[in-house]
């Protein structure tokens, strides 16, 4: 199921960021490897994305990130 949210932060050095979901209140972690577009174009704060909910290391995370 596709979910939507906005990028709240992205650390270019660590390749990690957080998304604020449109539904719910907890930020969701994501890794650069979850990006499904040209990896040379990094996500920016405020960018709206679609994603799928998943888990990594027993914690919620965003997978299959796509631009909207």
N, CA, C and O atoms as a Tripos MOL2 file, in Angstrom:
@<TRIPOS>MOLECULE
protein
  272   271    68     0     0
PROTEIN
NO_CHARGES

@<TRIPOS>ATOM
      1 N           0.8390   -1.1730    0.0000 N.3       1 UNK1
      2 CA          0.0000    0.0000    0.0000 C.3       1 UNK1
      3 C           0.8880    1.2410    0.0000 C.2       1 UNK1
      4 O           1.7950    1.3630    0.8230 O.2       1 UNK1
      5 N           0.6210    2.1640   -0.9300 N.am      2 UNK2
      6 CA          1.3910    3.3890   -1.0020 C.3       2 UNK2
      7 C           0.9430    4.3640    0.0650 C.2       2 UNK2
      8 O          -0.2500    4.5700    0.2900 O.2       2 UNK2
      9 N           1.9220    4.9560    0.7110 N.am      3 UNK3
     10 CA          1.6990    5.9950    1.6930 C.3       3 UNK3
     11 C           2.3930    7.2550    1.1900 C.2       3 UNK3
     12 O           3.2320    7.1880    0.2910 O.2       3 UNK3
     13 N           2.0500    8.3920    1.7610 N.am      4 UNK4
     14 CA          2.6330    9.6530    1.3270 C.3       4 UNK4
     15 C           3.1550   10.4240    2.5210 C.2       4 UNK4
     16 O           2.6200   10.3270    3.6250 O.2       4 UNK4
     17 N           4.2150   11.1950    2.2820 N.am      5 UNK5
     18 CA          4.7830   12.0080    3.3420 C.3       5 UNK5
     19 C           5.7300   13.0410    2.7750 C.2       5 UNK5
     20 O           5.9470   13.1170    1.5660 O.2       5 UNK5
     21 N           6.2960   13.8450    3.6810 N.am      6 UNK6
     22 CA          7.1960   14.9230    3.3130 C.3       6 UNK6
     23 C           8.5510   14.7050    3.9800 C.2       6 UNK6
     24 O           8.6230   14.3540    5.1570 O.2       6 UNK6
     25 N           9.6130   14.9140    3.2250 N.am      7 UNK7
     26 CA         10.9650   14.7710    3.7630 C.3       7 UNK7
     27 C          11.1790   15.8500    4.8270 C.2       7 UNK7
     28 O          11.0250   17.0420    4.5590 O.2       7 UNK7
     29 N          11.5360   15.4130    6.0340 N.am      8 UNK8
     30 CA         11.8220   16.3330    7.1430 C.3       8 UNK8
     31 C          13.3180   16.5980    7.2730 C.2       8 UNK8
     32 O          13.7360   17.6820    7.6790 O.2       8 UNK8
     33 N          14.1210   15.5880    6.9220 N.am      9 UNK9
     34 CA         15.5740   15.7470    6.9890 C.3       9 UNK9
     35 C          16.2290   14.7110    6.0940 C.2       9 UNK9
     36 O          15.6620   13.6500    5.8310 O.2       9 UNK9
     37 N          17.4360   15.0340    5.6260 N.am     10 UNK10
     38 CA         18.2460   14.0650    4.8960 C.3      10 UNK10
     39 C          19.7030   14.4220    5.0900 C.2      10 UNK10
     40 O          20.1310   15.5210    4.7380 O.2      10 UNK10
     41 N          20.4710   13.4920    5.6530 N.am     11 UNK11
     42 CA         21.9070   13.6650    5.8880 C.3      11 UNK11
     43 C          22.6470   13.0680    4.6970 C.2      11 UNK11
     44 O          22.6800   11.8490    4.5300 O.2      11 UNK11
     45 N          23.2370   13.9230    3.8730 N.am     12 UNK12
     46 CA         23.9060   13.4500    2.6600 C.3      12 UNK12
     47 C          25.1410   12.6070    2.9700 C.2      12 UNK12
     48 O          25.5130   11.7430    2.1770 O.2      12 UNK12
     49 N          25.7700   12.8450    4.0980 N.am     13 UNK13
     50 CA         26.9690   12.0790    4.4590 C.3      13 UNK13
     51 C          26.5910   10.6680    4.9010 C.2      13 UNK13
     52 O          27.2050    9.6950    4.4620 O.2      13 UNK13
     53 N          25.5840   10.5510    5.7650 N.am     14 UNK14
     54 CA         25.1460    9.2440    6.2520 C.3      14 UNK14
     55 C          24.2220    8.5330    5.2680 C.2      14 UNK14
     56 O          24.0740    7.3130    5.3240 O.2      14 UNK14
     57 N          23.5960    9.3000    4.3600 N.am     15 UNK15
     58 CA         22.6550    8.6960    3.4140 C.3      15 UNK15
     59 C          21.3660    8.2470    4.0850 C.2      15 UNK15
     60 O          20.7700    7.2420    3.6970 O.2      15 UNK15
     61 N          20.9400    9.0000    5.0970 N.am     16 UNK16
     62 CA         19.7390    8.6620    5.8620 C.3      16 UNK16
     63 C          18.8740    9.8990    6.0360 C.2      16 UNK16
     64 O          19.3580   11.0310    6.0220 O.2      16 UNK16
     65 N          17.5770    9.6490    6.2010 N.am     17 UNK17
     66 CA         16.6770   10.7620    6.4310 C.3      17 UNK17
     67 C          15.4240   10.3220    7.1430 C.2      17 UNK17
     68 O          15.2890    9.1700    7.5550 O.2      17 UNK17
     69 N          14.4920   11.2820    7.2820 N.am     18 UNK18
     70 CA         13.2190   11.0050    7.9340 C.3      18 UNK18
     71 C          12.0930   11.6380    7.1290 C.2      18 UNK18
     72 O          12.2450   12.7040    6.5330 O.2      18 UNK18
     73 N          10.9620   10.9480    7.1330 N.am     19 UNK19
     74 CA          9.7590   11.4100    6.4590 C.3      19 UNK19
     75 C           8.6840   11.6420    7.5050 C.2      19 UNK19
     76 O           8.5190   10.8480    8.4310 O.2      19 UNK19
     77 N           7.9560   12.7350    7.3480 N.am     20 UNK20
     78 CA          6.7720   13.0100    8.1650 C.3      20 UNK20
     79 C           5.5770   12.4900    7.3770 C.2      20 UNK20
     80 O           5.2300   13.0600    6.3420 O.2      20 UNK20
     81 N           4.9360   11.4100    7.8470 N.am     21 UNK21
     82 CA          3.7930   10.8510    7.1300 C.3      21 UNK21
     83 C           2.6160   11.8260    7.1060 C.2      21 UNK21
     84 O           2.4370   12.6150    8.0340 O.2      21 UNK21
     85 N           1.8080   11.7670    6.0260 N.am     22 UNK22
     86 CA          0.5970   12.5800    5.9730 C.3      22 UNK22
     87 C          -0.4480   12.0520    6.9450 C.2      22 UNK22
     88 O          -1.2900   12.8090    7.4280 O.2      22 UNK22
     89 N          -0.3970   10.7550    7.2320 N.am     23 UNK23
     90 CA         -1.3030   10.1380    8.2000 C.3      23 UNK23
     91 C          -0.4470    9.5770    9.3330 C.2      23 UNK23
     92 O           0.4410    8.7590    9.0900 O.2      23 UNK23
     93 N          -0.7030   10.0020   10.5510 N.am     24 UNK24
     94 CA          0.1170    9.5720   11.6830 C.3      24 UNK24
     95 C           1.0500   10.6860   12.0930 C.2      24 UNK24
     96 O           1.1580   11.7060   11.4130 O.2      24 UNK24
     97 N           1.7220   10.4840   13.2050 N.am     25 UNK25
     98 CA          2.5480   11.5690   13.7280 C.3      25 UNK25
     99 C           4.0220   11.2240   13.8640 C.2      25 UNK25
    100 O           4.8530   12.1290   13.9330 O.2      25 UNK25
    101 N           4.3690    9.9490   13.9050 N.am     26 UNK26
    102 CA          5.7640    9.5670   14.1160 C.3      26 UNK26
    103 C           6.5610    9.6750   12.8190 C.2      26 UNK26
    104 O           6.1060    9.2420   11.7600 O.2      26 UNK26
    105 N           7.7600   10.2600   12.9140 N.am     27 UNK27
    106 CA          8.6470   10.3200   11.7620 C.3      27 UNK27
    107 C           9.0910    8.9100   11.3930 C.2      27 UNK27
    108 O           9.2400    8.0480   12.2600 O.2      27 UNK27
    109 N           9.3020    8.6830   10.0940 N.am     28 UNK28
    110 CA          9.7230    7.3770    9.6070 C.3      28 UNK28
    111 C          11.1010    7.5070    8.9730 C.2      28 UNK28
    112 O          11.3200    8.3650    8.1180 O.2      28 UNK28
    113 N          12.0080    6.6720    9.3840 N.am     29 UNK29
    114 CA         13.3870    6.6380    8.9070 C.3      29 UNK29
    115 C          13.4550    6.0430    7.5020 C.2      29 UNK29
    116 O          12.6680    5.1620    7.1550 O.2      29 UNK29
    117 N          14.4110    6.5370    6.6870 N.am     30 UNK30
    118 CA         14.6890    5.8910    5.4030 C.3      30 UNK30
    119 C          16.1720    5.9750    5.0860 C.2      30 UNK30
    120 O          16.8850    6.8510    5.5760 O.2      30 UNK30
    121 N          16.6130    5.0530    4.2630 N.am     31 UNK31
    122 CA         18.0040    4.9930    3.8040 C.3      31 UNK31
    123 C          18.0560    5.3890    2.3280 C.2      31 UNK31
    124 O          17.0690    5.2330    1.6090 O.2      31 UNK31
    125 N          19.1850    5.8920    1.8820 N.am     32 UNK32
    126 CA         19.3670    6.2650    0.4790 C.3      32 UNK32
    127 C          19.0690    5.0840   -0.4440 C.2      32 UNK32
    128 O          18.5900    5.2780   -1.5610 O.2      32 UNK32
    129 N          19.3440    3.8770    0.0080 N.am     33 UNK33
    130 CA         19.1130    2.6890   -0.8230 C.3      33 UNK33
    131 C          17.6340    2.4640   -1.1220 C.2      33 UNK33
    132 O          17.3100    1.7070   -2.0370 O.2      33 UNK33
    133 N          16.7170    3.1060   -0.3700 N.am     34 UNK34
    134 CA         15.2730    2.9610   -0.5930 C.3      34 UNK34
    135 C          14.7660    3.8570   -1.7210 C.2      34 UNK34
    136 O          13.6180    3.7250   -2.1460 O.2      34 UNK34
    137 N          15.6080    4.7650   -2.2060 N.am     35 UNK35
    138 CA         15.2140    5.6940   -3.2730 C.3      35 UNK35
    139 C          15.0990    4.9380   -4.5880 C.2      35 UNK35
    140 O          16.0070    4.1990   -4.9690 O.2      35 UNK35
    141 N          13.9830    5.1260   -5.2760 N.am     36 UNK36
    142 CA         13.7260    4.4190   -6.5330 C.3      36 UNK36
    143 C          13.7640    5.3540   -7.7360 C.2      36 UNK36
    144 O          13.1070    5.0870   -8.7420 O.2      36 UNK36
    145 N          14.5150    6.4350   -7.6490 N.am     37 UNK37
    146 CA         14.7590    7.2900   -8.7970 C.3      37 UNK37
    147 C          16.2590    7.4660   -8.9130 C.2      37 UNK37
    148 O          16.9990    6.8420   -8.1520 O.2      37 UNK37
    149 N          16.7340    8.2820   -9.8260 N.am     38 UNK38
    150 CA         18.1610    8.5250  -10.0450 C.3      38 UNK38
    151 C          18.8280    8.8980   -8.7240 C.2      38 UNK38
    152 O          18.5370    9.9530   -8.1600 O.2      38 UNK38
    153 N          19.7080    8.0540   -8.2350 N.am     39 UNK39
    154 CA         20.3320    8.2530   -6.9210 C.3      39 UNK39
    155 C          21.2410    9.4850   -6.8780 C.2      39 UNK39
    156 O          21.6840    9.8850   -5.8010 O.2      39 UNK39
    157 N          21.5220   10.0900   -8.0350 N.am     40 UNK40
    158 CA         22.3000   11.3280   -8.0510 C.3      40 UNK40
    159 C          21.4420   12.5220   -7.6330 C.2      40 UNK40
    160 O          21.9760   13.5670   -7.2620 O.2      40 UNK40
    161 N          20.1080   12.3740   -7.6910 N.am     41 UNK41
    162 CA         19.1770   13.4130   -7.2450 C.3      41 UNK41
    163 C          18.6980   13.0450   -5.8450 C.2      41 UNK41
    164 O          17.8330   12.1840   -5.6830 O.2      41 UNK41
    165 N          19.2510   13.6850   -4.8650 N.am     42 UNK42
    166 CA         18.9390   13.3620   -3.4780 C.3      42 UNK42
    167 C          17.6450   14.0360   -3.0400 C.2      42 UNK42
    168 O          17.2790   15.0780   -3.5840 O.2      42 UNK42
    169 N          16.9430   13.4530   -2.0610 N.am     43 UNK43
    170 CA         15.7240   14.0740   -1.5580 C.3      43 UNK43
    171 C          16.0380   15.3890   -0.8550 C.2      43 UNK43
    172 O          17.1150   15.5660   -0.2860 O.2      43 UNK43
    173 N          15.0810   16.3000   -0.9030 N.am     44 UNK44
    174 CA         15.2610   17.6020   -0.2660 C.3      44 UNK44
    175 C          14.1660   17.8140    0.7780 C.2      44 UNK44
    176 O          13.0640   17.2770    0.6600 O.2      44 UNK44
    177 N          14.4830   18.5930    1.7840 N.am     45 UNK45
    178 CA         13.5240   18.8920    2.8430 C.3      45 UNK45
    179 C          12.2990   19.5560    2.2050 C.2      45 UNK45
    180 O          12.4230   20.4790    1.4000 O.2      45 UNK45
    181 N          11.1210   19.0670    2.5800 N.am     46 UNK46
    182 CA          9.8750   19.5960    2.0500 C.3      46 UNK46
    183 C           9.3600   18.8470    0.8260 C.2      46 UNK46
    184 O           8.2280   19.0690    0.3980 O.2      46 UNK46
    185 N          10.1760   17.9670    0.2620 N.am     47 UNK47
    186 CA          9.7650   17.2150   -0.9180 C.3      47 UNK47
    187 C           8.7220   16.1610   -0.5330 C.2      47 UNK47
    188 O           8.8850   15.4540    0.4610 O.2      47 UNK47
    189 N           7.6500   16.0610   -1.3250 N.am     48 UNK48
    190 CA          6.6030   15.0670   -1.0780 C.3      48 UNK48
    191 C           6.9750   13.7810   -1.7980 C.2      48 UNK48
    192 O           7.3500   13.7950   -2.9710 O.2      48 UNK48
    193 N           6.8660   12.6650   -1.0780 N.am     49 UNK49
    194 CA          7.2260   11.3580   -1.6130 C.3      49 UNK49
    195 C           6.1210   10.3490   -1.3460 C.2      49 UNK49
    196 O           5.3100   10.5170   -0.4350 O.2      49 UNK49
    197 N           6.1050    9.2980   -2.1580 N.am     50 UNK50
    198 CA          5.3050    8.1230   -1.8250 C.3      50 UNK50
    199 C           6.2830    7.0670   -1.3460 C.2      50 UNK50
    200 O           7.4560    7.0770   -1.7210 O.2      50 UNK50
    201 N           5.7960    6.1580   -0.5180 N.am     51 UNK51
    202 CA          6.6500    5.1120    0.0240 C.3      51 UNK51
    203 C           5.7950    3.9510    0.4970 C.2      51 UNK51
    204 O           4.5690    4.0460    0.5700 O.2      51 UNK51
    205 N           6.4630    2.8640    0.8130 N.am     52 UNK52
    206 CA          5.8080    1.7050    1.4150 C.3      52 UNK52
    207 C           6.3800    1.5280    2.8090 C.2      52 UNK52
    208 O           7.5680    1.7600    3.0360 O.2      52 UNK52
    209 N           5.5380    1.1190    3.7360 N.am     53 UNK53
    210 CA          5.9960    0.8880    5.1060 C.3      53 UNK53
    211 C           6.7190   -0.4450    5.1820 C.2      53 UNK53
    212 O           6.2750   -1.4360    4.6030 O.2      53 UNK53
    213 N           7.8220   -0.4630    5.8910 N.am     54 UNK54
    214 CA          8.5840   -1.6850    6.0850 C.3      54 UNK54
    215 C           9.2660   -1.6570    7.4350 C.2      54 UNK54
    216 O           8.9820   -0.7970    8.2680 O.2      54 UNK54
    217 N          10.1670   -2.6010    7.6460 N.am     55 UNK55
    218 CA         10.9520   -2.6320    8.8730 C.3      55 UNK55
    219 C          12.4060   -2.9220    8.5420 C.2      55 UNK55
    220 O          12.7170   -3.6170    7.5750 O.2      55 UNK55
    221 N          13.2800   -2.3790    9.3610 N.am     56 UNK56
    222 CA         14.7160   -2.6470    9.2780 C.3      56 UNK56
    223 C          15.2460   -2.6320   10.6990 C.2      56 UNK56
    224 O          15.0050   -1.6850   11.4480 O.2      56 UNK56
    225 N          15.9600   -3.6690   11.0660 N.am     57 UNK57
    226 CA         16.4870   -3.7740   12.4330 C.3      57 UNK57
    227 C          15.3710   -3.6340   13.4680 C.2      57 UNK57
    228 O          15.5410   -2.9820   14.4980 O.2      57 UNK57
    229 N          14.2370   -4.2530   13.1770 N.am     58 UNK58
    230 CA         13.0740   -4.2570   14.0680 C.3      58 UNK58
    231 C          12.4940   -2.8680   14.3280 C.2      58 UNK58
    232 O          11.8470   -2.6530   15.3530 O.2      58 UNK58
    233 N          12.7140   -1.9280   13.4170 N.am     59 UNK59
    234 CA         12.1650   -0.5840   13.5460 C.3      59 UNK59
    235 C          11.4420   -0.2220   12.2500 C.2      59 UNK59
    236 O          11.8450   -0.6710   11.1760 O.2      59 UNK59
    237 N          10.3810    0.5820   12.3340 N.am     60 UNK60
    238 CA          9.6840    0.9810   11.1130 C.3      60 UNK60
    239 C          10.5940    1.7950   10.2010 C.2      60 UNK60
    240 O          11.4410    2.5490   10.6800 O.2      60 UNK60
    241 N          10.4230    1.6470    8.8970 N.am     61 UNK61
    242 CA         11.1890    2.4250    7.9370 C.3      61 UNK61
    243 C          10.3690    2.5830    6.6600 C.2      61 UNK61
    244 O           9.3740    1.8870    6.4560 O.2      61 UNK61
    245 N          10.7990    3.5020    5.8080 N.am     62 UNK62
    246 CA         10.1540    3.7310    4.5170 C.3      62 UNK62
    247 C          10.9670    3.0170    3.4360 C.2      62 UNK62
    248 O          12.1970    3.0740    3.4200 O.2      62 UNK62
    249 N          10.2510    2.3450    2.5360 N.am     63 UNK63
    250 CA         10.8620    1.6100    1.4350 C.3      63 UNK63
    251 C          10.2780    2.0930    0.1100 C.2      63 UNK63
    252 O           9.2060    2.6970    0.0820 O.2      63 UNK63
    253 N          10.9820    1.8270   -0.9770 N.am     64 UNK64
    254 CA         10.4940    2.1490   -2.3330 C.3      64 UNK64
    255 C          10.0390    3.5950   -2.4710 C.2      64 UNK64
    256 O           8.9260    3.8620   -2.9240 O.2      64 UNK64
    257 N          10.8980    4.5190   -2.0830 N.am     65 UNK65
    258 CA         10.5820    5.9510   -2.1580 C.3      65 UNK65
    259 C          10.4890    6.3940   -3.6120 C.2      65 UNK65
    260 O          11.3360    6.0500   -4.4360 O.2      65 UNK65
    261 N           9.4470    7.1630   -3.9110 N.am     66 UNK66
    262 CA          9.2680    7.7080   -5.2480 C.3      66 UNK66
    263 C           8.7940    9.1400   -5.1360 C.2      66 UNK66
    264 O           8.0980    9.4990   -4.1860 O.2      66 UNK66
    265 N           9.1750    9.9690   -6.1180 N.am     67 UNK67
    266 CA          8.7180   11.3490   -6.1270 C.3      67 UNK67
    267 C           7.2530   11.3880   -6.5460 C.2      67 UNK67
    268 O           6.7760   10.5240   -7.2820 O.2      67 UNK67
    269 N           6.5630   12.3960   -6.0680 N.am     68 UNK68
    270 CA          5.1350   12.5600   -6.3830 C.3      68 UNK68
    271 C           4.9580   13.7900   -7.2290 C.2      68 UNK68
    272 O           3.8360   14.1200   -7.6110 O.2      68 UNK68
@<TRIPOS>BOND
     1     1     2 1
     2     2     3 1
     3     3     4 2
     4     3     5 am
     5     5     6 1
     6     6     7 1
     7     7     8 2
     8     7     9 am
     9     9    10 1
    10    10    11 1
    11    11    12 2
    12    11    13 am
    13    13    14 1
    14    14    15 1
    15    15    16 2
    16    15    17 am
    17    17    18 1
    18    18    19 1
    19    19    20 2
    20    19    21 am
    21    21    22 1
    22    22    23 1
    23    23    24 2
    24    23    25 am
    25    25    26 1
    26    26    27 1
    27    27    28 2
    28    27    29 am
    29    29    30 1
    30    30    31 1
    31    31    32 2
    32    31    33 am
    33    33    34 1
    34    34    35 1
    35    35    36 2
    36    35    37 am
    37    37    38 1
    38    38    39 1
    39    39    40 2
    40    39    41 am
    41    41    42 1
    42    42    43 1
    43    43    44 2
    44    43    45 am
    45    45    46 1
    46    46    47 1
    47    47    48 2
    48    47    49 am
    49    49    50 1
    50    50    51 1
    51    51    52 2
    52    51    53 am
    53    53    54 1
    54    54    55 1
    55    55    56 2
    56    55    57 am
    57    57    58 1
    58    58    59 1
    59    59    60 2
    60    59    61 am
    61    61    62 1
    62    62    63 1
    63    63    64 2
    64    63    65 am
    65    65    66 1
    66    66    67 1
    67    67    68 2
    68    67    69 am
    69    69    70 1
    70    70    71 1
    71    71    72 2
    72    71    73 am
    73    73    74 1
    74    74    75 1
    75    75    76 2
    76    75    77 am
    77    77    78 1
    78    78    79 1
    79    79    80 2
    80    79    81 am
    81    81    82 1
    82    82    83 1
    83    83    84 2
    84    83    85 am
    85    85    86 1
    86    86    87 1
    87    87    88 2
    88    87    89 am
    89    89    90 1
    90    90    91 1
    91    91    92 2
    92    91    93 am
    93    93    94 1
    94    94    95 1
    95    95    96 2
    96    95    97 am
    97    97    98 1
    98    98    99 1
    99    99   100 2
   100    99   101 am
   101   101   102 1
   102   102   103 1
   103   103   104 2
   104   103   105 am
   105   105   106 1
   106   106   107 1
   107   107   108 2
   108   107   109 am
   109   109   110 1
   110   110   111 1
   111   111   112 2
   112   111   113 am
   113   113   114 1
   114   114   115 1
   115   115   116 2
   116   115   117 am
   117   117   118 1
   118   118   119 1
   119   119   120 2
   120   119   121 am
   121   121   122 1
   122   122   123 1
   123   123   124 2
   124   123   125 am
   125   125   126 1
   126   126   127 1
   127   127   128 2
   128   127   129 am
   129   129   130 1
   130   130   131 1
   131   131   132 2
   132   131   133 am
   133   133   134 1
   134   134   135 1
   135   135   136 2
   136   135   137 am
   137   137   138 1
   138   138   139 1
   139   139   140 2
   140   139   141 am
   141   141   142 1
   142   142   143 1
   143   143   144 2
   144   143   145 am
   145   145   146 1
   146   146   147 1
   147   147   148 2
   148   147   149 am
   149   149   150 1
   150   150   151 1
   151   151   152 2
   152   151   153 am
   153   153   154 1
   154   154   155 1
   155   155   156 2
   156   155   157 am
   157   157   158 1
   158   158   159 1
   159   159   160 2
   160   159   161 am
   161   161   162 1
   162   162   163 1
   163   163   164 2
   164   163   165 am
   165   165   166 1
   166   166   167 1
   167   167   168 2
   168   167   169 am
   169   169   170 1
   170   170   171 1
   171   171   172 2
   172   171   173 am
   173   173   174 1
   174   174   175 1
   175   175   176 2
   176   175   177 am
   177   177   178 1
   178   178   179 1
   179   179   180 2
   180   179   181 am
   181   181   182 1
   182   182   183 1
   183   183   184 2
   184   183   185 am
   185   185   186 1
   186   186   187 1
   187   187   188 2
   188   187   189 am
   189   189   190 1
   190   190   191 1
   191   191   192 2
   192   191   193 am
   193   193   194 1
   194   194   195 1
   195   195   196 2
   196   195   197 am
   197   197   198 1
   198   198   199 1
   199   199   200 2
   200   199   201 am
   201   201   202 1
   202   202   203 1
   203   203   204 2
   204   203   205 am
   205   205   206 1
   206   206   207 1
   207   207   208 2
   208   207   209 am
   209   209   210 1
   210   210   211 1
   211   211   212 2
   212   211   213 am
   213   213   214 1
   214   214   215 1
   215   215   216 2
   216   215   217 am
   217   217   218 1
   218   218   219 1
   219   219   220 2
   220   219   221 am
   221   221   222 1
   222   222   223 1
   223   223   224 2
   224   223   225 am
   225   225   226 1
   226   226   227 1
   227   227   228 2
   228   227   229 am
   229   229   230 1
   230   230   231 1
   231   231   232 2
   232   231   233 am
   233   233   234 1
   234   234   235 1
   235   235   236 2
   236   235   237 am
   237   237   238 1
   238   238   239 1
   239   239   240 2
   240   239   241 am
   241   241   242 1
   242   242   243 1
   243   243   244 2
   244   243   245 am
   245   245   246 1
   246   246   247 1
   247   247   248 2
   248   247   249 am
   249   249   250 1
   250   250   251 1
   251   251   252 2
   252   251   253 am
   253   253   254 1
   254   254   255 1
   255   255   256 2
   256   255   257 am
   257   257   258 1
   258   258   259 1
   259   259   260 2
   260   259   261 am
   261   261   262 1
   262   262   263 1
   263   263   264 2
   264   263   265 am
   265   265   266 1
   266   266   267 1
   267   267   268 2
   268   267   269 am
   269   269   270 1
   270   270   271 1
   271   271   272 2
@<TRIPOS>SUBSTRUCTURE
     1 UNK1         2 RESIDUE 1 A UNK
     2 UNK2         6 RESIDUE 1 A UNK
     3 UNK3        10 RESIDUE 1 A UNK
     4 UNK4        14 RESIDUE 1 A UNK
     5 UNK5        18 RESIDUE 1 A UNK
     6 UNK6        22 RESIDUE 1 A UNK
     7 UNK7        26 RESIDUE 1 A UNK
     8 UNK8        30 RESIDUE 1 A UNK
     9 UNK9        34 RESIDUE 1 A UNK
    10 UNK10       38 RESIDUE 1 A UNK
    11 UNK11       42 RESIDUE 1 A UNK
    12 UNK12       46 RESIDUE 1 A UNK
    13 UNK13       50 RESIDUE 1 A UNK
    14 UNK14       54 RESIDUE 1 A UNK
    15 UNK15       58 RESIDUE 1 A UNK
    16 UNK16       62 RESIDUE 1 A UNK
    17 UNK17       66 RESIDUE 1 A UNK
    18 UNK18       70 RESIDUE 1 A UNK
    19 UNK19       74 RESIDUE 1 A UNK
    20 UNK20       78 RESIDUE 1 A UNK
    21 UNK21       82 RESIDUE 1 A UNK
    22 UNK22       86 RESIDUE 1 A UNK
    23 UNK23       90 RESIDUE 1 A UNK
    24 UNK24       94 RESIDUE 1 A UNK
    25 UNK25       98 RESIDUE 1 A UNK
    26 UNK26      102 RESIDUE 1 A UNK
    27 UNK27      106 RESIDUE 1 A UNK
    28 UNK28      110 RESIDUE 1 A UNK
    29 UNK29      114 RESIDUE 1 A UNK
    30 UNK30      118 RESIDUE 1 A UNK
    31 UNK31      122 RESIDUE 1 A UNK
    32 UNK32      126 RESIDUE 1 A UNK
    33 UNK33      130 RESIDUE 1 A UNK
    34 UNK34      134 RESIDUE 1 A UNK
    35 UNK35      138 RESIDUE 1 A UNK
    36 UNK36      142 RESIDUE 1 A UNK
    37 UNK37      146 RESIDUE 1 A UNK
    38 UNK38      150 RESIDUE 1 A UNK
    39 UNK39      154 RESIDUE 1 A UNK
    40 UNK40      158 RESIDUE 1 A UNK
    41 UNK41      162 RESIDUE 1 A UNK
    42 UNK42      166 RESIDUE 1 A UNK
    43 UNK43      170 RESIDUE 1 A UNK
    44 UNK44      174 RESIDUE 1 A UNK
    45 UNK45      178 RESIDUE 1 A UNK
    46 UNK46      182 RESIDUE 1 A UNK
    47 UNK47      186 RESIDUE 1 A UNK
    48 UNK48      190 RESIDUE 1 A UNK
    49 UNK49      194 RESIDUE 1 A UNK
    50 UNK50      198 RESIDUE 1 A UNK
    51 UNK51      202 RESIDUE 1 A UNK
    52 UNK52      206 RESIDUE 1 A UNK
    53 UNK53      210 RESIDUE 1 A UNK
    54 UNK54      214 RESIDUE 1 A UNK
    55 UNK55      218 RESIDUE 1 A UNK
    56 UNK56      222 RESIDUE 1 A UNK
    57 UNK57      226 RESIDUE 1 A UNK
    58 UNK58      230 RESIDUE 1 A UNK
    59 UNK59      234 RESIDUE 1 A UNK
    60 UNK60      238 RESIDUE 1 A UNK
    61 UNK61      242 RESIDUE 1 A UNK
    62 UNK62      246 RESIDUE 1 A UNK
    63 UNK63      250 RESIDUE 1 A UNK
    64 UNK64      254 RESIDUE 1 A UNK
    65 UNK65      258 RESIDUE 1 A UNK
    66 UNK66      262 RESIDUE 1 A UNK
    67 UNK67      266 RESIDUE 1 A UNK
    68 UNK68      270 RESIDUE 1 A UNK
